[in-house]
């Protein structure tokens, strides 16, 4: 555990850590600050405020209640088939909907039963599901008595996910054709599976050139550096300023133009961004479309759209460039369900990855045919989306692949809930929560950010060096750079005030920037964090004035 009064050299060493590991150092310092003085219980006035992690402190209760209500019906179906003390049987498909309807009518006061019935009816009406088949899939899956079949995603669940993504990620204007989905253990697993399978299938090779649109979620920076990949990384930087001292966090045309280089095989982006929390502008989306249409048609795009629901009218780049794009989406932030591990990978059925695999040299085709030969007599016909599934279980365990069935049911209920009026009202509430917290943080810190209608507001990235120049000119900014490490403010915050934030430099953002999560503390805590940030900032200014006197 680090102690207070760290030297500059010690701070430099700690700054080499990932921001998520460095956060643990700050937490230790904040705990020290909280501790009472020896022999003087109750002397500490420091409250630890950890705004370093993005796990939200809200929970969508309705869909969970519906899931638990389904559980009671599912167990009644099991006991109907075979009852012997604690032993039941597998639910039957024939007549499942009629029995479900009767169960709903018999239990009008059961928590979640009304929403459960609404979700089932919505699935039947919007997607044209066979009633018995849909209810049986939900029932059998909720008790988890089978392996996932199909292993990639359940049939009804995939249709529901298609509807949800079309509504929320594509602004209800999906691209023509179908997108196939692979249900994964959150967005984390999706990232790992994608990098692994692109390598296994020869779409990427060790040392290839890739690009990252930065600032970006730290694992997208760290994974390419692993010895498995050792990619040559080009950074596309959101370096625009709205005015002197106020970052816009937008990509200049010349930065995006880096992707015209055909040597760049892949670009990864988080949209809306993390930490700046801004949705990609239409100007940049159009430029990307033009690059793919002209200069770099084989460019692969991985877009991580977990925060899309926090932006009105959000539209994923996967809707505009569907043939080149792998979409990653996680339900964790919107629904407060990080522990459920719910995510999907989406890939359009007409895509350049399958085309490129089909066009590989014969020796590469032979290698891949051998790799997947245990799955089918025609392994060359396996689509990349299904290769992802097989690779996720080392191919040999493909027959047991897939996200657990209760998780898939919960994923379906979250999706269906969004399609109801209650789900849309919930979405507006959580958008309002992060906006309120951002306002309070800015009120306390007295810091300026750019106005942007496409701000998600789930995080905020504040550039302290730019703020220094805005308030006191370049001389103050130069003083900070000369005399302190960029993470020094974060150490001071933790030591003196108990506030834990993350360093923006760890997200390949400006070195003197800090990331604040607006999701995981009470509203007024952000006013306190803002005040503490302002106090630390003013301390630096006073030190500068004293040194300049």
C-alpha positions in Angstrom: 0.0 0.0 0.0 1.5 3.4 -0.9 2.0 6.0 1.8 1.3 9.7 1.7 4.0 12.2 0.6 5.1 10.1 -2.4 8.1 11.4 -4.3 7.8 12.4 -8.0 9.8 9.3 -8.9 7.4 7.0 -7.1 4.4 8.7 -8.8 6.2 8.2 -12.2 6.5 4.5 -11.4 2.8 4.1 -10.4 1.8 6.0 -13.6 3.0 3.1 -15.7 0.1 0.9 -14.5 -3.2 0.5 -16.3 -5.7 3.1 -15.0 -7.9 0.3 -13.6 -4.9 -1.0 -11.5 -3.8 2.5 -10.6 -7.3 3.1 -9.3 -6.5 0.5 -6.6 -3.6 2.6 -5.5 -5.9 5.6 -5.2 -8.4 3.6 -3.2 -5.7 2.6 -0.7 -4.6 6.3 -0.4 -8.3 7.3 0.1 -8.7 4.7 2.8 -5.6 6.1 4.6 -7.1 9.6 4.4 -10.3 8.2 5.9 -8.5 6.6 8.8 -8.8 8.2 12.3 -5.7 9.6 13.8 -4.0 7.2 16.3 -5.9 7.3 19.6 -8.4 9.8 18.3 -11.5 7.9 17.1 -13.8 9.9 14.9 -11.2 12.5 13.9 -11.3 11.9 10.2 -13.8 14.0 8.1 -12.8 12.4 4.8 -15.4 10.5 2.9 -14.1 8.2 0.1 -15.9 8.9 -3.2 -14.8 6.4 -5.8 -15.9 7.7 -9.2 -13.3 5.6 -11.0 -15.5 2.7 -12.0 -18.3 2.7 -14.5 -20.6 0.2 -12.7 -23.9 2.1 -12.4 -25.8 2.4 -9.1 -29.2 2.0 -10.7 -31.0 -1.3 -11.4 -33.8 -2.0 -13.8 -36.3 -3.8 -11.5 -39.2 -4.5 -13.9 -37.5 -6.9 -16.3 -35.9 -8.8 -13.3 -39.4 -9.2 -11.7 -40.7 -10.6 -14.9 -37.8 -13.0 -15.0 -38.5 -14.2 -11.5 -42.2 -14.6 -12.2 -41.3 -16.7 -15.2 -39.2 -18.9 -12.9 -42.3 -19.8 -10.8 -44.2 -20.7 -14.0 -41.2 -22.7 -15.3 -41.0 -24.8 -12.1 -44.7 -25.4 -12.2 -44.2 -26.7 -15.8 -41.4 -29.0 -14.6 -43.4 -30.3 -11.7 -46.3 -30.9 -14.0 -44.2 -33.4 -16.0 -42.7 -35.3 -13.1 -43.2 -34.7 -9.4 -41.2 -36.5 -6.8 -40.2 -34.4 -3.8 -37.6 -32.1 -5.2 -37.4 -33.8 -8.6 -39.1 -32.5 -11.7 -39.0 -33.1 -15.4 -38.3 -31.1 -18.6 -41.1 -28.7 -19.6 -43.3 -29.7 -22.6 -43.8 -27.6 -25.6 -47.3 -28.7 -26.6 -49.9 -26.5 -25.0 -47.3 -24.3 -23.3 -48.9 -21.0 -24.1 -52.3 -22.0 -22.9 -50.9 -23.2 -19.6 -48.9 -19.9 -19.3 -52.0 -17.8 -20.0 -53.9 -19.8 -17.3 -51.0 -19.3 -14.8 -51.0 -15.5 -15.4 -54.8 -15.3 -14.8 -54.5 -17.4 -11.6 -51.7 -15.2 -10.2 -52.7 -11.6 -10.8 -50.9 -10.4 -7.6 -47.6 -12.0 -8.3 -44.8 -9.4 -8.6 -43.7 -9.1 -12.2 -46.6 -11.2 -13.7 -48.1 -8.3 -15.6 -44.9 -7.3 -17.2 -44.1 -10.9 -18.0 -47.4 -11.2 -19.8 -46.7 -8.0 -21.7 -43.3 -9.2 -22.8 -44.7 -12.5 -24.0 -47.5 -10.8 -26.0 -45.0 -8.3 -27.4 -42.8 -11.1 -28.7 -45.8 -12.8 -30.3 -47.2 -9.7 -31.9 -44.1 -7.9 -33.0 -42.1 -10.9 -34.2 -44.9 -13.3 -35.2 -43.6 -16.0 -32.9 -45.4 -19.3 -32.6 -47.0 -19.1 -29.1 -46.1 -22.5 -27.8 -42.6 -22.4 -29.3 -41.8 -19.0 -27.7 -43.2 -19.8 -24.3 -41.4 -23.2 -24.3 -38.1 -21.6 -25.2 -38.5 -19.1 -22.3 -39.7 -21.8 -19.9 -37.1 -24.4 -20.6 -34.3 -21.9 -20.8 -35.1 -20.2 -17.5 -34.5 -23.4 -15.6 -31.4 -24.1 -17.6 -31.9 -27.9 -18.2 -30.4 -28.0 -21.7 -27.3 -26.9 -23.5 -27.9 -23.8 -25.7 -29.4 -24.8 -29.1 -28.5 -23.2 -31.4 -25.2 -22.6 -29.5 -24.7 -19.1 -30.9 -28.0 -17.7 -29.7 -31.5 -19.0 -29.2 -33.8 -18.5 -32.2 -36.4 -16.3 -30.5 -33.8 -14.5 -28.5 -32.0 -13.6 -31.7 -35.1 -12.0 -33.3 -35.7 -10.0 -30.1 -32.1 -8.8 -30.0 -32.4 -7.8 -33.7 -35.4 -5.7 -32.8 -33.7 -4.1 -29.8 -30.5 -3.3 -31.7 -32.6 -1.9 -34.6 -34.5 0.3 -32.2 -31.7 1.5 -30.0 -28.5 1.3 -32.0 -29.8 1.9 -35.5 -32.4 4.6 -34.7 -35.1 2.3 -36.0 -33.6 2.3 -39.5 -31.5 -0.9 -39.7 -29.5 -1.6 -42.8 -31.2 -3.9 -45.5 -30.7 -7.6 -44.9 -30.1 -9.5 -41.6 -27.6 -9.2 -38.9 -26.7 -12.4 -37.0 -25.9 -12.2 -33.3 -23.7 -14.2 -30.9 -24.8 -13.9 -27.3 -21.7 -13.5 -25.1 -20.6 -13.1 -21.5 -20.8 -9.3 -21.7 -18.9 -7.0 -23.9 -15.6 -8.1 -22.3 -15.9 -11.6 -23.8 -17.0 -10.2 -27.1 -13.8 -8.2 -27.4 -11.6 -11.2 -26.5 -13.5 -13.5 -29.0 -13.2 -11.0 -31.8 -9.5 -10.5 -31.6 -8.9 -14.2 -31.2 -11.0 -15.3 -34.1 -9.7 -12.6 -36.5 -6.2 -14.0 -35.8 -7.2 -17.6 -36.0 -8.9 -17.0 -39.4 -6.1 -15.1 -40.9 -7.9 -11.8 -41.0 -5.2 -10.3 -38.8 -1.6 -11.4 -38.4 1.0 -10.7 -35.7 2.5 -7.3 -36.3 -0.3 -6.0 -38.6 -1.2 -2.3 -38.6 -4.4 -1.4 -36.8 -5.9 1.8 -35.7 -7.6 3.0 -32.5 -9.9 6.0 -32.3 -8.8 7.6 -29.0 -9.4 8.3 -26.2 -10.7 4.7 -25.9 -11.5 2.1 -23.3 -8.1 0.9 -22.0 -8.3 -2.8 -23.0 -8.5 -1.8 -26.6 -5.0 -0.2 -26.0 -3.6 -3.0 -24.0 -4.8 -6.1 -26.0 -2.9 -5.1 -29.2 0.3 -4.8 -27.1 0.2 -8.5 -25.9 2.8 -10.8 -27.4 0.0 -12.7 -29.1 -0.7 -9.7 -31.4 2.1 -7.1 -31.2 0.1 -4.9 -33.6 1.5 -1.7 -35.1 -1.0 0.8 -33.7 -2.0 4.1 -35.3 -3.9 6.5 -33.1 -6.8 8.6 -34.5 -7.0 11.4 -32.0 -10.0 13.4 -30.9 -7.9 16.5 -30.7 -10.3 19.3 -31.7 -10.9 22.3 -29.4 -14.2 24.2 -29.2 -12.3 27.2 -28.0 -9.0 27.9 -26.2 -8.8 25.7 -23.2 -12.1 23.8 -24.0 -11.7 20.5 -25.7 -14.4 19.4 -28.1 -13.3 15.7 -28.1 -14.0 15.5 -31.9 -11.9 14.0 -34.7 -10.3 16.4 -37.2 -10.7 15.3 -40.8 -6.9 14.8 -41.2 -6.9 12.4 -38.2 -9.7 10.2 -39.7 -7.9 10.3 -43.0 -5.2 8.1 -41.5 -7.6 5.2 -42.1 -7.2 5.7 -45.8 -3.9 3.7 -45.5 -4.7 0.2 -46.9 -2.0 -1.2 -44.6 -4.4 -0.5 -41.7 -6.4 -3.7 -41.4 -8.7 -2.9 -38.5 -10.0 0.2 -36.6 -11.6 -0.1 -33.1 -13.8 2.6 -31.7 -16.1 3.0 -28.7 -19.2 4.9 -29.7 -20.2 6.9 -27.7 -16.6 7.3 -26.7 -15.1 6.3 -23.4 -14.2 8.5 -21.5 -15.4 11.7 -23.5 -18.8 10.1 -23.8 -19.7 11.6 -27.2 -21.4 9.8 -30.1 -19.6 9.9 -33.4 -20.5 12.9 -35.5 -22.3 12.5 -38.8 -19.3 14.2 -40.5 -16.9 11.5 -39.3 -19.4 8.7 -40.1 -19.7 10.0 -43.6 -15.9 10.2 -43.9 -15.5 6.6 -42.7 -18.1 5.5 -45.3 -16.2 7.3 -48.0 -12.9 5.7 -46.9 -14.4 2.2 -47.1 -16.0 3.0 -50.4 -12.8 4.3 -52.0 -9.4 4.1 -50.3 -9.6 1.2 -47.9 -12.4 -1.2 -48.9 -11.1 -4.1 -46.7 -10.9 -2.0 -43.5 -12.5 -4.0 -40.7 -14.3 -1.9 -38.0 -15.1 -3.0 -34.5 -17.6 -0.6 -32.9 -18.3 -1.0 -29.2 -21.7 0.8 -28.7 -22.5 0.1 -25.0 -23.4 3.7 -24.2 -25.5 4.3 -27.3 -28.8 4.3 -25.4 -27.7 7.4 -23.6 -27.8 9.5 -26.8 -31.1 10.6 -28.4 -31.3 9.4 -32.0 -28.1 7.3 -31.7 -27.0 5.5 -34.9 -24.2 3.0 -34.9 -21.6 2.9 -37.7 -22.7 -0.7 -38.1 -25.9 0.6 -39.6 -24.0 2.8 -42.1 -21.1 0.4 -43.0 -22.7 -3.0 -42.2 -20.5 -5.2 -44.5 -17.2 -4.1 -42.8 -18.4 -3.8 -39.2 -18.4 -6.1 -36.1 -20.8 -4.6 -33.6 -20.3 -5.1 -29.8 -23.1 -4.3 -27.4 -23.4 -4.9 -23.7 -26.6 -4.6 -21.6 -24.6 -3.9 -18.5 -24.6 -0.1 -18.2 -28.2 0.6 -19.4 -29.8 -1.9 -17.1 -27.4 -2.0 -14.2 -26.6 -5.6 -14.8 -22.8 -5.9 -15.0 -23.0 -9.1 -12.8 -25.3 -10.8 -15.3 -22.6 -10.7 -18.1 -24.9 -10.0 -21.0 -23.6 -8.9 -24.4 -23.8 -9.6 -28.1 -21.6 -9.6 -31.2 -23.4 -8.6 -34.4 -22.3 -9.3 -38.0 -24.2 -8.7 -41.1 -24.9 -11.8 -43.1 -23.4 -10.1 -46.2 -19.9 -9.2 -44.9 -16.3 -8.8 -46.1 -14.9 -11.2 -43.6 -16.7 -14.2 -45.1 -15.7 -13.0 -48.5 -12.0 -12.6 -47.5 -12.0 -16.1 -45.9 -13.4 -17.6 -49.1 -10.6 -15.8 -51.1 -7.7 -17.0 -48.9 -4.9 -18.9 -50.6 -5.4 -22.7 -50.7 -2.9 -23.5 -48.0 -4.7 -21.1 -45.6 -8.1 -22.7 -46.6 -6.6 -26.1 -45.9 -5.4 -25.0 -42.5 -8.8 -23.6 -41.6 -10.7 -26.6 -43.0 -8.6 -28.8 -40.8 -9.3 -26.5 -37.8 -13.1 -26.7 -38.2 -13.3 -30.2 -39.7 -14.8 -31.8 -36.6 -17.9 -29.6 -36.9 -19.0 -30.4 -40.4 -18.1 -32.1 -43.6 -18.0 -28.7 -45.3 -16.0 -26.6 -42.9 -15.2 -23.9 -45.6 -18.9 -23.0 -45.5 -18.9 -22.1 -41.8 -19.6 -18.3 -41.5 -17.3 -16.2 -39.4 -20.0 -15.5 -36.8 -20.2 -19.2 -36.2 -16.4 -19.5 -36.2 -16.5 -17.0 -33.3 -18.7 -19.5 -31.3 -16.5 -22.5 -32.1 -13.2 -20.6 -31.3 -14.7 -19.4 -28.0 -14.7 -23.1 -26.9 -11.4 -24.2 -28.6 -13.5 -25.7 -31.4 -13.5 -29.2 -29.8 -16.1 -28.0 -27.2 -18.3 -26.3 -29.7 -21.1 -28.7 -28.8 -21.2 -27.1 -25.4 -20.7 -23.5 -26.5 -23.0 -20.6 -25.9 -24.2 -18.2 -23.3 -26.1 -19.9 -20.4 -29.8 -20.1 -21.1 -31.1 -18.2 -18.1 -28.8 -15.4 -19.1 -30.2 -15.4 -22.6 -33.8 -15.2 -21.2 -32.8 -12.2 -19.0 -31.2 -10.6 -22.1 -34.5 -11.1 -24.0 -36.5 -9.5 -21.2 -34.3 -6.5 -21.0 -34.7 -6.1 -24.8 -38.5 -6.6 -24.7 -38.8 -4.2 -21.8 -37.2 -1.5 -23.9 -39.9 -1.9 -26.5 -42.6 -1.1 -24.0 -43.6 2.4 -22.8 -42.2 1.5 -19.4 -38.9 0.8 -20.9 -38.7 4.1 -22.8 -39.7 5.9 -19.6 -36.9 4.1 -17.7 -34.4 5.1 -20.5 -35.3 8.8 -20.0 -34.9 8.4 -16.2 -31.3 7.1 -16.4 -30.4 9.7 -19.1 -31.7 12.3 -16.7 -29.6 10.9 -13.8 -26.3 11.2 -15.6 -27.1 14.7 -16.9 -28.0 15.9 -13.4 -24.8 14.5 -12.0 -22.7 16.1 -14.8 -24.3 19.5 -14.0 -23.5 19.1 -10.3 -19.9 18.1 -11.0 -19.4 21.1 -13.3 -21.1 23.4 -10.7 -18.7 22.3 -8.0 -15.6 22.3 -10.2 -16.3 25.5 -12.0 -14.9 23.9 -15.1 -16.1 24.4 -18.7 -16.9 21.8 -21.2 -18.2 22.1 -24.8 -21.9 22.0 -25.5 -22.7 18.9 -27.5 -26.2 17.4 -28.3 -24.6 14.0 -28.8 -23.1 13.8 -25.3 -24.0 10.5 -23.5 -22.8 11.9 -20.2 -22.0 8.5 -18.7 -18.4 9.7 -18.1 -16.8 13.0 -18.5 -13.1 13.7 -19.3 -11.7 16.9 -18.0 -8.4 18.2 -19.3 -6.8 20.0 -16.4 -3.9 21.4 -18.4 -6.4 23.0 -20.9 -8.4 24.3 -17.9 -5.1 25.8 -16.5 -4.5 27.6 -19.8 -8.1 28.8 -19.9 -8.0 30.3 -16.4 -4.4 31.5 -16.0 -2.7 31.3 -19.4 0.1 29.2 -20.9 2.6 30.2 -18.1 0.5 28.3 -15.5 0.1 25.3 -17.8 3.9 25.2 -18.5 4.5 25.4 -14.7 2.4 22.3 -14.1 4.1 20.3 -16.8 7.5 21.2 -15.5 7.0 20.6 -11.9 4.5 17.8 -11.6 3.6 14.4 -13.1 0.2 14.4 -15.0 -1.3 12.0 -12.4 -0.2 14.1 -9.5 -3.7 15.7 -9.2 -5.2 12.2 -8.8 -2.8 11.4 -6.0 -3.6 14.6 -4.2 -7.3 14.0 -4.6 -7.1 10.6 -3.1 -4.7 11.6 -0.3 -6.3 14.8 0.7 -10.0 14.4 -0.1 -10.7 10.6 -0.5 -11.8 11.2 -4.1 -10.8 8.4 -6.6 -10.8 9.2 -10.3 -9.0 7.7 -13.3 -6.2 9.2 -15.4 -7.3 10.1 -18.9 -3.8 9.4 -20.2 -4.4 5.7 -19.5 -7.1 5.8 -22.2 -4.7 7.4 -24.6 -6.2 10.8 -23.9 -4.4 13.9 -22.9 -1.9 13.1 -20.1 -3.3 15.8 -17.8 -6.9 14.7 -18.2 -9.1 12.9 -15.6 -12.0 10.5 -16.1 -15.0 10.8 -13.9 -17.7 8.2 -13.9 -21.1 9.8 -13.6 -22.9 6.5 -13.0 -21.9 5.0 -9.7 -22.4 7.6 -6.9 -25.2 9.6 -5.4 -26.1 12.9 -7.2 -24.8 15.2 -4.5 -21.5 13.3 -4.3 -20.6 14.8 -7.7 -21.1 18.3 -6.3 -18.6 17.3 -3.6 -16.2 15.8 -6.1 -16.4 19.0 -8.1 -15.6 21.1 -5.1 -12.6 18.9 -4.2 -11.3 19.1 -7.7 -11.6 22.8 -7.7 -9.7 23.0 -4.3 -6.8 20.9 -5.7 -6.8 23.0 -8.9 -6.7 26.2 -6.8 -3.8 24.8 -4.7 -1.7 24.4 -7.8 -2.5 27.9 -8.9 -1.5 29.3 -5.5 1.8 27.3 -5.6 2.5 28.8 -9.1 1.8 32.3 -7.9 4.1 31.8 -4.9 6.9 30.4 -7.1 6.5 33.3 -9.5 6.6 36.0 -6.8 
